[in-house]
Amino acid sequence: MRIKKCKIQNFKSIIDSGEINLDEKITAFIGKNEQGKTNFLKSLTTINKTYSYNADDLCYKTDPHVHNQDIPIITLWFSLNEDDKKYFKNLNINNSDYDIMRICKSFNNLYSIYFADSLLSVGVPIDDGVWPREEKEKLYVDIKNFLKYNVRLINRKNEESHIKYIVSLGSDAGGFSNDTSHPPALSSTYYAIETLKLMNSLDRIDKDKEIKYILSNETNEGGFKTEQSQVVTLESTFFAVMCLEDLYSLDKLDKIKSINNTLSMQNEDGGFAHKAKKESNVIDSRIDNTFFAVKILKSLCGLEDLIKESIIKFLVCV
C-alpha cells in the first residue's frame, strides 16, 4: 500500500489541514518557523496502533463541548495493489472493485476503515464484525486497550486566563519574572516559554525581545550567569539554551564555546558540578547538574561518545 492523500484535523496547532495529495517520490513542506510543519509530520506517526492521544495533542481551538471521543485527528488514503486486495479477500472482505482504502483515527484512538473506488469517493465502511476473530484479535489487540483511557481536557477559558497571566509577567525589556515583585530571571523565563510552548501560544510574546534578554546574560566564556551572583552556572546555561532552542535561535550562540564551557564543569568521576571548579576547590558532582549538562550538550550537538561513556559511568555508580 502507498499513502496517496492525508488530512489532519484538531491536532496541536492544526485545526484542519484540508486534503493533501502526496507525490509518489518527494513531497516538500515549506513554511516559516512555528507554522505547523513539525506538528504535521508528527501527526502522521500517530496513525500507529501504539500511539495513544492525550489532552496535549488536541488543538486548543477545538470546541471543548464537542464529544472528544468522535473528534477526527488523522485520515489517510492508501492505494491498493493486487497483493493488498488478495490479503483482504482472505479476510472475507470482497474488495476487488475497490482501489482505495481510507483509514480515519479519532481522538479516542479508534479507527474507521472504508474501501472506495477512487480518492474522491466516500467509500463503503467496514464493520468490525466482518473480520474473522483471529485476525481481528491480531490487528486490534492494542486498540482495545485504548478504550480504557482517562483524559481530562483543559478548560479553554481557564487556559486563556493562564496564558494572559504568564504574558503579564513579561518585562518590557524582555525576560519573565516569577511574580510582579521580582525582576526577570532566566529560570522564570524558561518556565514561561516552556508553558506557552505547551499551550501553543509562543506567538503571544515578542520573541526577538526575549532572545535579546537571554543573550544579555551570556558571558565571554560561553556560559550564562545568574542574575543575583553573576556567576556562570550549569543551571542558568541550561535555562538559556533551552529557551533559545524553543525560540529556534540556537544559531545565536557560539556553540563550540558553549560546549567547552559546559565541559569545564565536568569532574573526573564523569559527573558535573554546578559551576567551574577552581584549582584548589573541587565541587562535587550531582545528578541535577549532570542532567543540565546532558541536555545542553545534546541540544548543541556536543554529546560525543567518549563524553557519554564518562557520564554513564558516573550515573551507574551513584
C-alpha positions in Angstrom: 0.0 0.0 0.0 1.1 3.6 -0.7 -0.2 6.7 1.0 -1.9 8.8 -1.6 -3.6 11.6 0.4 -3.8 12.7 4.0 -5.8 15.1 6.2 -5.0 16.3 9.7 -7.6 17.8 12.0 -7.7 19.0 15.6 -4.1 18.1 16.3 -1.9 20.6 18.3 -1.7 23.8 16.2 -3.6 22.3 13.2 -7.3 22.9 13.0 -7.8 21.4 9.6 -5.1 20.9 7.0 -7.5 20.1 4.2 -6.9 17.1 2.0 -3.2 17.0 0.9 -2.1 14.9 -2.0 1.3 13.2 -1.6 3.7 12.6 -4.5 5.0 9.1 -5.1 8.6 10.1 -4.7 9.1 13.5 -2.9 6.7 15.8 -1.0 8.2 19.0 0.4 6.8 21.0 3.3 7.8 24.7 3.1 6.9 27.4 5.6 8.1 29.7 8.3 9.1 28.6 11.8 6.1 27.6 14.0 3.7 27.3 11.2 2.8 23.7 11.9 5.4 21.7 9.8 6.7 19.7 12.7 3.2 19.1 14.1 2.0 17.9 10.7 4.8 15.4 10.4 4.3 14.2 14.0 0.6 13.7 13.3 1.4 11.2 10.6 3.2 8.9 13.1 0.1 8.8 15.3 -1.7 6.5 13.0 0.3 3.8 14.6 -1.6 1.5 16.9 0.9 2.1 19.7 0.2 5.8 19.8 -2.5 6.9 22.2 -3.8 10.5 22.0 -4.0 12.7 25.1 -5.2 16.2 26.0 -1.9 17.8 24.9 -2.5 16.5 21.4 -5.8 18.2 20.9 -5.8 21.6 19.2 -6.5 24.4 21.6 -9.1 25.9 19.2 -11.1 22.7 19.0 -14.5 23.2 20.6 -14.3 21.6 24.1 -18.1 21.0 24.1 -17.8 18.6 21.2 -17.7 14.9 22.3 -14.0 14.4 22.1 -14.3 10.7 21.5 -15.6 11.4 18.0 -13.1 14.1 17.0 -11.2 13.1 13.9 -7.4 13.5 14.0 -5.8 11.9 11.1 -7.2 10.4 7.8 -5.0 8.6 5.3 -5.9 7.3 1.8 -4.0 4.3 0.6 -3.8 2.9 -2.9 -4.2 -0.9 -3.0 -2.2 -3.2 -5.3 -3.3 -6.7 -6.3 -1.4 -8.3 -3.3 -3.3 -6.0 -0.9 -6.6 -7.0 -2.5 -5.8 -10.7 -2.1 -4.9 -10.1 1.5 -8.3 -8.5 2.3 -10.1 -11.2 0.2 -8.6 -13.8 2.5 -10.2 -11.9 5.4 -13.7 -12.5 3.8 -13.7 -8.9 2.5 -14.6 -8.7 -1.1 -12.9 -5.5 -2.2 -11.9 -6.5 -5.7 -13.8 -3.4 -7.1 -12.0 -1.0 -4.8 -8.6 0.6 -5.4 -8.5 2.9 -2.3 -8.6 2.2 1.4 -9.3 5.2 3.8 -8.4 5.0 7.5 -9.5 7.6 10.0 -8.2 7.6 13.6 -10.1 9.6 16.2 -9.2 11.2 19.5 -10.5 8.1 21.3 -7.8 6.1 19.5 -10.4 4.1 17.5 -10.3 3.6 13.7 -12.8 3.8 10.9 -12.0 1.9 7.7 -13.6 2.4 4.3 -13.0 1.0 0.8 -13.6 3.2 -2.2 -13.1 3.1 -5.9 -11.4 6.5 -6.1 -9.8 9.2 -3.9 -12.9 11.3 -4.3 -15.4 8.6 -3.3 -16.8 8.4 0.2 -16.4 4.7 0.2 -18.0 1.7 2.0 -17.4 1.3 5.7 -16.1 -2.0 7.0 -17.9 -3.3 10.0 -15.7 -4.7 12.7 -17.8 -7.8 12.7 -16.7 -8.7 9.2 -13.2 -9.6 10.3 -12.5 -13.2 11.4 -12.0 -13.4 15.1 -8.3 -14.5 14.9 -7.5 -11.7 12.5 -9.4 -9.1 14.5 -7.6 -10.0 17.7 -4.3 -9.9 15.9 -4.9 -6.5 14.4 -6.8 -4.8 17.2 -5.3 -6.2 20.4 -3.6 -2.9 21.1 -6.6 -0.8 20.1 -8.8 -2.4 22.7 -6.6 -1.0 25.4 -7.2 2.5 24.2 -10.8 2.2 25.3 -9.5 2.3 28.9 -8.3 5.9 28.9 -8.9 8.8 31.3 -8.4 12.1 29.6 -9.3 15.4 31.2 -9.4 18.2 28.7 -8.2 21.6 29.8 -10.9 24.1 30.2 -10.2 26.6 27.4 -11.5 29.6 29.3 -9.1 28.8 32.1 -6.3 28.2 29.7 -6.7 31.6 28.2 -6.5 33.2 31.7 -3.3 31.2 32.3 -1.8 32.5 29.1 -2.7 36.1 29.9 -1.2 35.8 33.4 2.1 34.4 32.1 2.3 37.1 29.5 1.6 39.7 32.1 4.8 38.7 34.0 7.0 39.6 31.0 9.2 42.6 31.3 9.2 45.5 28.7 12.9 44.9 28.2 12.5 41.1 27.8 12.5 38.2 30.3 9.9 37.0 32.7 9.7 37.3 36.5 8.4 34.8 39.0 5.9 37.4 40.2 5.4 41.1 40.0 7.6 41.8 43.0 10.7 40.2 41.4 12.9 41.2 38.4 13.2 39.0 35.3 15.3 35.8 35.7 16.5 33.1 33.3 14.7 30.5 35.3 11.3 32.3 35.2 11.8 33.0 31.5 12.4 29.3 30.9 9.3 28.2 32.7 7.2 30.9 31.0 8.4 30.0 27.5 8.0 26.2 28.1 4.5 26.7 29.4 3.5 28.9 26.5 5.0 26.3 24.1 2.9 23.5 25.7 -0.2 25.7 25.1 0.8 26.5 21.5 1.0 30.2 22.4 4.5 31.3 21.8 3.1 33.8 19.3 1.8 35.8 22.2 5.3 37.1 23.1 7.9 39.3 21.3 10.4 36.6 20.6 13.2 39.0 19.4 12.9 40.8 22.8 13.1 37.5 24.7 16.2 36.4 22.7 17.9 39.7 23.4 17.3 39.4 27.1 18.5 35.8 27.2 21.7 36.6 25.3 22.4 39.6 27.6 23.2 37.1 30.4 25.8 35.3 28.3 29.5 35.7 29.3 32.6 35.7 27.1 33.3 32.1 28.1 30.1 30.9 26.5 28.1 30.2 29.7 25.3 32.1 31.3 25.3 33.8 34.6 22.8 34.1 37.4 21.2 37.5 37.9 22.0 37.5 41.6 25.6 36.3 42.0 26.7 36.9 38.4 28.4 33.5 38.5 28.2 31.2 35.5 26.3 28.1 36.4 25.1 25.0 34.6 21.5 25.6 35.7 21.5 29.1 34.2 23.1 27.9 31.0 20.5 25.1 30.8 17.7 27.6 31.1 19.2 29.9 28.4 19.9 27.1 25.9 16.5 25.5 26.3 14.8 28.9 25.7 16.8 29.6 22.6 16.1 26.1 21.3 12.3 26.7 21.8 12.7 30.0 20.0 14.7 28.5 17.2 17.7 30.7 17.9 20.5 28.4 18.9 22.4 29.8 15.9 22.8 33.0 18.0 25.3 31.1 20.2 28.9 30.2 19.6 28.2 26.5 20.1 31.9 25.4 20.4 32.4 28.0 23.2 29.2 27.0 25.0 30.1 23.3 24.7 33.6 23.9 26.1 32.2 26.0 29.0 29.8 23.1 29.9 32.6 20.5 29.8 34.7 22.7 32.1 32.3 21.8 34.8 32.7 18.0 34.4 34.6 16.3 37.2 36.9 13.3 36.9 34.1 10.9 38.0 32.2 11.9 34.9 29.5 13.9 36.6 29.0 17.6 36.6 29.2 20.4 39.2 27.1 23.5 39.2 30.0 25.8 38.3 33.5 25.6 37.1 36.0 24.2 39.7 38.9 26.3 40.9 42.4 24.9 41.1 42.2 24.3 44.9 38.4 23.7 45.1 36.8 20.7 43.5 33.0 20.9 43.6 31.2 17.6 44.0 29.2 16.1 41.0 25.4 16.0 41.3 22.7 14.3 39.4 20.7 17.5 38.6 23.8 19.3 37.3 24.7 16.3 35.2 21.1 16.4 33.8 21.6 20.1 32.9 24.9 19.3 31.2 23.5 16.4 29.1 20.6 18.5 27.9 22.9 21.4 26.9 25.3 19.1 25.1 22.6 17.2 23.3 21.0 20.5 22.1 24.3 21.8 20.9 25.4 18.5 19.3 28.3 18.2 21.7 27.4 14.9 23.3 30.1 12.7 21.8 30.6 9.0 22.6 33.5 9.5 24.9 31.6 12.1 26.9 28.6 9.8 27.1 30.6 6.9 28.4 32.1 9.0 31.3 28.6 10.3 32.2 27.1 6.8 32.1 29.9 5.6 34.4 29.1 8.4 36.9 25.3 7.6 36.8 25.8 3.9 37.3 28.0 4.4 40.3 25.7 6.9 42.0 
